[in-house]
């Protein structure tokens, strides 16, 4: 009897130990390792929370910390991925995928997820968990957006008054009679501007709006991929991709170094009726002037006071693909209401080194620069800083509910989470 009791007790003890071991294993969650290849200011760390999902473009994070990303190439037949991590540890995993269309734009506002193809804008109802209710049957907000297969991606953002803003990129480099042709004059007025080369505004809650129903909110913008609504100023801000090939098209006016540095990539604050001047002018950050474009009688020096002046101007051809105004409380005070910009990276700065492939920060107050811009996160490209050789290229930006910063990469489909802890 005694041996039987001992055996029973040992069996029970082993069972308890086994259960406790299982619980211990379940409670040990390994957080994503820090990615030390990403260079950040002191106190900041970057980790890869998802990797290998293809052409991940823009990103939206819900208040429940769910992550939606838009793809420019279908992944397993779907164009939107939803990541979640209920335990709060480890890498995020795909919990759902839907949408059979590619594109760039994605945003969360209120109880809806908004997403764009290159011709349409959709919205999906979200439940109390921040998850899409009926992923296979979205509502169409806008149809028939112009797509001429050049600067065709439709980036989107929303204000707090029920409006959605979408970029309609110009299907041209500089509105020449013969696009990208040496010495070809520009067309004035530029016929493209009636239907492209600007930002259009639509109602966020009205279904099946036609392109013609939209309001041309701002014009004179060659192509915008990064845009965001600034809640501090209650206004729209955009990053423009500047024109190309000053030296190639007008070698008598520009040398290769000038062509590599110009024109500036510009941050603009927009209001209804704003005109930023494309294709008639470009901005030169080296002399802080709006220069008349060579296609329209410019010589590289003639300037004008017409058109909007950029808030900030950066070196040419860095390809700004993401814009985010930081409103969180996790980062130090200097970052509050400042602008993060994801530069996708250049392809046409030769013979100068290619540049970009990083995230910069602009300290701002009341929508104006409050200090010099700085490179915030670098090292995404690795050793080969070029479009074909770069390991990763920053594209989209989003802010998490805890104040962390998320950065997407559309080369290998990586999502980074950047966090801060006081040293």
C-alpha positions as CSV (number, residue, x, y, z in Angstrom):
1,X,0.0,0.0,0.0
2,X,2.9,2.3,0.9
3,X,4.6,1.7,-2.4
4,X,1.3,2.5,-4.2
5,X,0.9,5.7,-2.3
6,X,4.4,6.8,-3.1
7,X,3.9,5.9,-6.8
8,X,0.7,7.9,-6.9
9,X,2.4,10.9,-5.3
10,X,5.4,10.7,-7.7
11,X,3.0,10.5,-10.6
12,X,1.1,13.6,-9.4
13,X,4.4,15.5,-8.8
14,X,5.7,14.7,-12.3
15,X,2.3,15.9,-13.7
16,X,2.6,19.2,-11.8
17,X,6.2,19.7,-12.9
18,X,5.2,18.9,-16.5
19,X,2.3,21.4,-16.3
20,X,4.5,24.1,-14.7
21,X,7.2,23.4,-17.4
22,X,4.6,23.9,-20.1
23,X,3.4,27.2,-18.5
24,X,7.0,28.4,-18.2
25,X,7.6,27.7,-21.8
26,X,4.4,29.5,-22.8
27,X,5.3,32.5,-20.7
28,X,8.8,32.8,-22.2
29,X,8.1,35.0,-25.3
30,X,11.2,36.1,-27.1
31,X,10.9,39.6,-28.4
32,X,12.3,40.4,-31.8
33,X,16.0,40.9,-31.7
34,X,17.3,44.4,-32.1
35,X,18.4,45.2,-35.7
36,X,21.8,46.7,-35.0
37,X,22.3,47.5,-38.7
38,X,19.9,50.3,-38.3
39,X,21.7,53.4,-36.9
40,X,19.6,55.5,-34.6
41,X,20.1,58.3,-32.0
42,X,20.9,57.2,-28.5
43,X,18.1,55.5,-26.6
44,X,16.3,54.3,-29.8
45,X,16.2,50.7,-30.9
46,X,14.9,49.0,-34.1
47,X,13.5,45.5,-34.4
48,X,12.1,43.5,-37.3
49,X,8.6,42.5,-36.4
50,X,7.8,41.0,-39.8
51,X,9.9,40.0,-42.8
52,X,9.6,38.5,-46.2
53,X,6.3,39.8,-47.4
54,X,7.2,41.3,-50.7
55,X,6.4,44.8,-51.9
56,X,5.1,46.3,-48.7
57,X,4.2,50.0,-49.3
58,X,2.2,52.1,-46.9
59,X,1.2,51.0,-43.4
60,X,-1.6,51.8,-41.0
61,X,-1.8,50.8,-37.3
62,X,-5.0,50.5,-35.3
63,X,-5.6,51.7,-31.8
64,X,-5.6,48.0,-30.8
65,X,-2.1,47.7,-32.3
66,X,-3.1,45.7,-35.3
67,X,-1.1,46.4,-38.5
68,X,-2.4,46.7,-42.0
69,X,-0.1,47.1,-45.0
70,X,-0.7,47.7,-48.7
71,X,1.2,45.8,-51.3
72,X,2.3,46.9,-54.8
73,X,2.6,43.2,-55.8
74,X,0.1,40.5,-54.7
75,X,1.3,38.2,-52.0
76,X,-0.4,34.8,-52.3
77,X,-3.0,36.5,-54.4
78,X,-3.8,39.3,-51.9
79,X,-2.9,43.0,-51.8
80,X,-3.6,43.8,-48.1
81,X,-2.1,42.0,-45.1
82,X,-3.3,42.3,-41.5
83,X,-0.7,41.5,-38.8
84,X,-1.5,41.0,-35.1
85,X,0.3,40.0,-32.0
86,X,-2.2,39.4,-29.1
87,X,0.4,38.5,-26.5
88,X,2.5,41.6,-27.1
89,X,5.7,39.7,-27.6
90,X,7.6,38.2,-30.5
91,X,7.1,38.9,-34.2
92,X,3.8,39.9,-35.6
93,X,2.1,37.3,-37.7
94,X,-0.4,37.5,-40.6
95,X,-3.9,37.1,-39.2
96,X,-5.7,37.9,-42.5
97,X,-5.1,38.8,-46.1
98,X,-7.6,40.2,-48.6
99,X,-8.1,42.5,-51.5
100,X,-7.1,41.3,-55.0
101,X,-5.7,44.6,-56.1
102,X,-2.3,46.2,-55.8
103,X,-1.5,49.8,-54.8
104,X,0.1,52.0,-52.2
105,X,-2.4,53.9,-50.1
106,X,-3.8,52.6,-46.8
107,X,-5.2,54.4,-43.7
108,X,-7.3,53.9,-40.6
109,X,-9.8,56.5,-39.6
110,X,-12.6,56.0,-37.1
111,X,-14.3,52.7,-37.7
112,X,-12.9,52.2,-41.2
113,X,-9.9,51.0,-43.1
114,X,-9.3,52.8,-46.3
115,X,-7.1,51.4,-49.1
116,X,-6.4,52.4,-52.7
117,X,-5.6,50.7,-56.0
118,X,-4.1,52.7,-58.8
119,X,-7.7,53.6,-60.0
120,X,-10.0,53.2,-57.0
121,X,-10.4,53.9,-53.3
122,X,-12.1,51.4,-51.0
123,X,-13.2,51.3,-47.4
124,X,-13.7,48.4,-45.0
125,X,-15.8,48.4,-41.8
126,X,-13.8,47.6,-38.6
127,X,-15.1,45.9,-35.5
128,X,-14.3,46.8,-31.9
129,X,-11.1,44.8,-32.2
130,X,-9.9,46.8,-35.2
131,X,-10.4,43.9,-37.6
132,X,-12.1,44.1,-41.0
133,X,-15.7,42.8,-40.8
134,X,-16.3,41.8,-44.4
135,X,-13.0,41.8,-46.2
136,X,-14.3,40.4,-49.5
137,X,-16.9,43.1,-50.0
138,X,-15.5,46.5,-49.5
139,X,-17.4,49.7,-50.2
140,X,-16.1,51.7,-53.2
141,X,-15.5,55.4,-52.3
142,X,-14.0,56.6,-55.6
143,X,-13.8,55.0,-59.0
144,X,-12.1,55.9,-62.3
145,X,-9.0,57.6,-61.0
146,X,-6.6,58.5,-63.7
147,X,-3.8,56.0,-64.4
148,X,-1.5,56.6,-67.3
149,X,1.1,54.1,-65.9
150,X,3.6,56.8,-64.9
151,X,3.5,58.1,-61.3
152,X,0.3,56.0,-61.0
153,X,0.3,55.1,-57.3
154,X,-2.6,56.7,-55.3
155,X,-1.4,57.7,-51.8
156,X,-4.2,58.8,-49.4
157,X,-4.8,60.6,-46.1
158,X,-7.8,61.9,-44.3
159,X,-8.6,65.0,-42.3
160,X,-10.9,65.3,-39.3
161,X,-13.8,66.8,-41.3
162,X,-14.8,63.8,-43.4
163,X,-12.6,64.3,-46.4
164,X,-10.1,62.0,-48.1
165,X,-7.1,63.3,-50.1
166,X,-5.5,61.4,-53.0
167,X,-2.5,62.1,-55.1
168,X,-2.9,62.0,-58.9
169,X,0.7,62.0,-60.2
170,X,1.6,63.7,-63.5
171,X,2.2,61.2,-66.3
172,X,5.2,63.2,-67.4
173,X,8.6,64.4,-66.3
174,X,8.4,68.1,-67.1
175,X,5.4,68.4,-69.5
176,X,7.6,68.6,-72.6
177,X,6.1,68.4,-76.1
178,X,8.1,65.1,-76.3
179,X,8.5,63.7,-72.8
180,X,12.1,63.2,-71.6
181,X,13.5,64.4,-75.0
182,X,16.6,66.5,-75.2
183,X,15.8,70.2,-75.9
184,X,12.1,69.6,-76.3
185,X,10.1,72.7,-75.1
186,X,7.5,72.6,-72.5
187,X,3.8,73.0,-73.1
188,X,2.2,76.1,-71.5
189,X,-0.4,75.8,-70.3
190,X,0.4,72.3,-69.4
191,X,-2.6,70.2,-70.5
192,X,-1.8,67.5,-67.9
193,X,-2.7,69.8,-65.0
194,X,-6.5,69.6,-65.6
195,X,-6.6,66.0,-64.5
196,X,-3.3,65.1,-62.8
197,X,-0.2,66.7,-61.2
198,X,-2.0,67.5,-57.9
199,X,-4.1,66.4,-54.9
200,X,-7.8,65.7,-55.3
201,X,-10.3,65.7,-52.4
202,X,-13.3,63.5,-52.0
203,X,-15.9,62.7,-49.3
204,X,-14.8,59.9,-47.1
205,X,-18.3,58.6,-46.5
206,X,-19.9,58.9,-50.0
207,X,-20.0,55.8,-52.1
208,X,-19.2,55.4,-55.8
209,X,-17.9,58.9,-56.4
210,X,-16.6,59.4,-59.9
211,X,-13.2,61.1,-60.6
212,X,-15.0,64.2,-62.0
213,X,-16.9,64.6,-58.7
214,X,-13.6,65.3,-56.8
215,X,-12.2,68.7,-56.0
216,X,-8.8,69.6,-57.4
217,X,-7.5,70.6,-54.0
218,X,-3.9,71.6,-55.0
219,X,-2.0,71.6,-58.3
220,X,1.5,72.0,-59.6
221,X,2.8,68.8,-57.9
222,X,4.6,66.3,-60.2
223,X,4.2,63.3,-57.9
224,X,3.3,62.8,-54.2
225,X,3.8,59.5,-52.5
226,X,4.2,60.7,-48.9
227,X,1.4,62.8,-47.4
228,X,-0.2,63.4,-44.0
229,X,-2.7,65.5,-42.2
230,X,-1.1,67.7,-39.6
231,X,-3.5,67.9,-36.6
232,X,-1.5,70.7,-35.0
233,X,-2.1,73.1,-38.0
234,X,-5.2,71.3,-39.3
235,X,-3.8,71.3,-42.8
236,X,-2.4,68.9,-45.4
237,X,1.3,68.4,-45.9
238,X,2.9,66.6,-48.8
239,X,6.4,65.5,-50.1
240,X,6.9,66.1,-53.8
241,X,9.1,63.9,-56.0
242,X,11.1,66.5,-58.1
243,X,11.7,66.2,-61.8
244,X,14.6,64.4,-63.4
245,X,17.4,64.8,-66.0
246,X,18.3,68.5,-66.0
247,X,21.8,67.7,-67.4
248,X,20.6,65.0,-69.8
249,X,18.0,67.2,-71.4
250,X,19.8,70.6,-71.1
251,X,23.6,69.8,-70.9
252,X,24.5,73.4,-71.9
253,X,22.8,74.7,-68.8
254,X,23.5,72.1,-66.1
255,X,26.6,70.0,-65.3
256,X,26.3,66.5,-63.8
257,X,26.8,67.6,-60.2
258,X,24.0,70.2,-60.5
259,X,21.7,67.6,-62.1
260,X,22.5,65.2,-59.2
261,X,21.6,67.8,-56.5
262,X,18.7,69.4,-58.2
263,X,15.8,70.0,-58.1
264,X,15.0,69.8,-54.4
265,X,12.7,67.3,-52.9
266,X,10.1,69.6,-51.2
267,X,7.8,69.5,-48.2
268,X,4.7,71.7,-48.8
269,X,1.8,72.8,-46.7
270,X,-1.3,72.8,-48.8
271,X,-4.6,74.6,-48.7
272,X,-7.4,74.5,-51.2
273,X,-6.2,76.3,-54.3
274,X,-2.4,75.9,-53.6
275,X,-0.2,75.8,-56.6
276,X,3.4,74.5,-56.2
277,X,4.5,75.4,-59.7
278,X,5.3,72.1,-61.5
279,X,6.2,72.0,-64.4
280,X,7.0,75.7,-64.8
281,X,9.4,76.0,-61.9
282,X,11.5,73.9,-59.5
283,X,13.0,74.7,-56.1
284,X,16.8,75.1,-55.6
285,X,17.7,74.6,-51.9
286,X,21.3,75.7,-52.6
287,X,20.1,79.3,-53.3
288,X,16.7,79.1,-51.7
289,X,14.9,80.2,-54.9
290,X,12.1,79.1,-57.2
291,X,13.9,78.6,-60.5
292,X,12.1,78.8,-63.9
293,X,12.4,75.4,-65.6
294,X,14.6,75.2,-68.7
295,X,11.6,73.9,-70.7
296,X,9.9,77.2,-70.1
297,X,12.7,79.7,-70.8
298,X,14.8,79.2,-67.7
299,X,18.6,79.2,-67.7
300,X,19.2,77.7,-64.3
301,X,19.3,81.1,-62.6
302,X,16.1,83.0,-63.5
303,X,13.8,82.9,-60.5
304,X,10.2,83.8,-59.7
305,X,8.2,84.7,-56.6
306,X,5.1,83.0,-58.0
307,X,3.8,79.7,-56.6
308,X,4.0,78.1,-53.1
309,X,7.3,78.1,-51.3
310,X,8.2,74.8,-49.7
311,X,8.4,74.5,-45.9
312,X,11.6,72.4,-46.1
313,X,13.7,71.5,-49.1
314,X,16.1,68.5,-49.4
315,X,18.7,67.4,-51.9
316,X,17.4,66.0,-55.2
317,X,16.3,62.6,-56.2
318,X,16.0,61.1,-52.7
319,X,12.5,59.9,-53.4
320,X,10.3,60.7,-50.4
321,X,7.8,57.9,-50.1
322,X,6.5,58.3,-46.5
323,X,5.5,61.3,-44.3
324,X,4.3,61.2,-40.7
325,X,3.8,63.9,-38.1
326,X,4.6,62.4,-34.7
327,X,2.0,63.0,-32.0
328,X,3.0,60.3,-29.5
329,X,4.5,60.6,-26.1
330,X,7.1,57.8,-26.1
331,X,9.8,59.7,-27.9
332,X,11.6,62.7,-26.3
333,X,9.9,66.1,-26.4
334,X,11.8,67.4,-29.4
335,X,10.0,64.9,-31.6
336,X,6.5,66.0,-30.7
337,X,4.7,67.3,-33.8
338,X,7.8,67.0,-35.9
339,X,7.9,65.3,-39.3
340,X,9.4,61.9,-40.1
341,X,10.1,61.3,-43.8
342,X,11.0,58.0,-45.4
343,X,13.4,58.5,-48.4
344,X,13.2,55.5,-50.7
345,X,16.5,56.3,-52.3
346,X,17.9,57.7,-55.6
347,X,18.7,56.1,-58.9
348,X,19.9,59.1,-60.9
349,X,22.5,61.0,-58.9
350,X,25.5,59.6,-61.0
351,X,28.3,60.4,-61.1
352,X,27.7,61.5,-57.5
353,X,27.0,58.7,-55.0
354,X,23.4,57.5,-54.8
355,X,21.7,58.9,-51.7
356,X,18.7,58.4,-49.5
357,X,17.6,55.0,-48.2
358,X,17.0,56.4,-44.8
359,X,14.4,58.1,-42.5
360,X,14.9,61.8,-41.6
361,X,13.4,63.9,-38.9
362,X,12.4,67.6,-39.1
363,X,11.7,69.3,-35.8
364,X,8.7,71.5,-36.2
365,X,6.4,73.8,-34.2
366,X,3.1,75.1,-35.5
367,X,3.9,73.6,-38.9
368,X,7.2,75.4,-39.3
369,X,10.8,74.0,-39.0
370,X,12.1,74.4,-35.4
371,X,15.7,73.4,-36.2
372,X,17.7,71.6,-38.9
373,X,16.6,68.3,-40.4
374,X,18.6,65.3,-39.5
375,X,19.0,61.7,-40.5
376,X,17.1,59.7,-37.9
377,X,17.4,56.1,-39.1
378,X,20.0,54.9,-41.5
379,X,21.6,51.6,-42.7
380,X,18.5,50.0,-44.4
381,X,20.3,49.6,-47.7
382,X,23.4,47.8,-46.4
383,X,26.7,48.1,-48.2
384,X,25.3,48.6,-51.7
385,X,23.5,51.9,-51.7
386,X,21.7,51.5,-55.1
387,X,18.2,50.5,-56.2
388,X,19.2,47.0,-57.3
389,X,21.7,46.4,-54.5
390,X,19.9,47.8,-51.5
391,X,18.8,45.2,-49.0
392,X,15.9,47.4,-47.8
393,X,14.4,50.7,-48.9
394,X,12.2,52.7,-46.5
395,X,8.7,53.4,-47.9
396,X,5.8,53.8,-45.4
397,X,5.5,55.2,-41.9
398,X,3.0,54.8,-39.1
399,X,2.7,55.5,-35.4
400,X,1.7,52.8,-33.0
401,X,-0.7,53.4,-30.0
402,X,2.3,53.2,-27.6
403,X,4.1,55.9,-29.6
404,X,6.5,53.6,-31.4
405,X,7.4,54.3,-35.1
406,X,6.8,51.7,-37.8
407,X,8.8,51.7,-41.0
408,X,8.1,49.5,-44.0
409,X,10.5,48.3,-46.7
410,X,9.2,47.4,-50.2
411,X,12.3,45.4,-51.3
412,X,12.0,42.4,-49.0
413,X,8.8,43.2,-47.3
414,X,10.2,44.0,-43.9
415,X,8.4,45.9,-41.1
416,X,10.5,47.7,-38.5
417,X,9.4,48.9,-35.1
418,X,11.5,51.7,-33.7
419,X,11.1,52.3,-29.9
420,X,12.7,54.6,-27.4
421,X,13.8,54.0,-23.8
422,X,15.6,56.7,-21.9
423,X,19.3,55.8,-21.5
